[in-house]
Structures are given as C-alpha cells and as structure tokens.
Amino acid sequence: MSVIEEINHGNALIVGATRGIGLGFVKALLKENNIANISKIYATYRSANSANELISLQKEYPQKLVCLPMDITQESQISAAVEKISAETDKLHLVINCVGILHEGEMQPEKSLRQINPENLMRYFQVNSIAGILLAKHLQPLFKHKEKNIFACISAKIGSIGDNRLGGWYGYRASKAALNMFMRTTAIEYSRRCPKTIVVTLHPGTTDTNLSQPFQRNVPPEKLFPVEHTVNLLLGVISNLKPEDSGEFFSWDGSRLPW
C-alpha cells in the first residue's frame, strides 16, 4: 500500500495557489473522492488582487478551503501562515510547494554569460530555492505526527546538473538545482525528526502556464501539457510514493531524474 492510500481525510497545504499548477491542485483536491480524500485544504496567495479565482473557490467551499496570504520570500509571512494553520490543526498530510519564477518584468532567462545580473540571480534563488527550505523549517512541527505524509516541491528537469546538455538559463537552472539539494538534505533530517514524511521534488513537464508561455513556440503540441493534465500526472506520481522514495527527484511520468 502506498503512503497516499494510508492517508484518509487528511489536511493539505498548496503553496502558490493563485494560478497555474497550484490552482490546479486546489481544484483537484476539492473534488469528491480526491486523492487520499483530503478533507481540509489550506492554499496560499501572494496578492489578493491576483487571486480572484482562488478566493471565489473559498466562497464556494467555505468548510473545506482556507486561503492564506503569504509572500514566500518573507520568512515572517511564512511563519504567520503556519501559525494560523497550527491554530486549527496539529498535522498536515500533503504539502505541495508550487511557487517558482522564470521571468518577471525585464528579468528573462540568460542566454549567455554577458546577461548575468547579480540582482536577478538573487531573485531566482530567493523564490525558487530559499523559499522551499524556509517552508521545510517552519512546517516541520506539522509533520511530526504519527500518520504518514508527503512534502513535495515543484522543481524542473532543467535543474538537473547531469541532464544539462544545452547550457544557458543560468539563474533558473542553478536555483532549481539548489532546491533539489535543499530538499534532499531536508529528507535526511526529516528521516530523524519527522520519520513519517516523504520529501520529494517533482518535474511537471512543460505546462501551459504564464511561466512557460513566452517559451512555448518550439514546444511540440504533445509535449505542452494543459494544467489539469499535469496535475493529474503529478498526483499519480504522488499516489505511488513509498517511504524509500524520500529525498528523490521524479519526473511527471514517475521516472527518477539524475541530480
């Protein structure tokens, strides 16, 4: 029996649920007979102005969905959100961190060393890497219960050092590689402090979201996944996780990716 099959009427947290894959996870978990029959969902957003659809879902499912403000680059906001969750429950069973950044305003993936900008690099690491380890730090008490649970972060195959054949995209590649290392190391500590927790990073494939939109031109149609399809694939991977998988890096098809 997989870990997810042993979770019944548990609590989930989706970080970065305003749109894209994060919002897709919320919608999937709101369905009846969803994975593990999740009964309570906590979902975070950075700005209420851009979270209209998520907040509308909260109004539709007031007993099941709780929306929380959280700028994942601010540790104080992570701590405050976790405190609000802890006031309602002492355990989480499924946490998926969907926050990531590839481009923002004038910040675009670098094609060459000439385009390296220290401020942009810091932004990549702040959002894609450091945010994940801060979540691991503050969520740890909610993983210390005796029931099995999963902590997953959305990474990217492009963050695989062993798979890097094309170069470029320095900040995004390096920040995702750092996230993978952070989660691998978290898995080792959690094995002692939260032994019922499986920690993994997941590659979602190229998904039709705002993050990938400027770079979809050369993506074959069959390799550009609708959000709902990506979410279903990743939920399938999550459904098959076993304790010995903690600390691993998985693709959307369930295969293990090289570091």
Salt bridges, closest charged atoms under 4 A:
GLU6 OE2 - LYS148 NZ 3.21
GLU53 OE2 - LYS27 NZ 2.62
GLU75 OE2 - LYS137 NZ 2.70
GLU75 OE2 - HIS138 NE2 2.72
GLU88 OE1 - LYS40 NZ 3.25
GLU104 OE2 - ARG123 NH2 2.98
GLU147 OE2 - LYS91 NZ 2.90
GLU147 OE1 - HIS93 NE2 2.55
GLU189 OE2 - ARG193 NE 2.85
GLU228 OE2 - LYS31 NZ 3.71
ASP245 OD1 - ARG256 NH2 2.46
GLU248 OE2 - ARG184 NH1 3.22
GLU248 OE1 - ARG256 NE 3.56
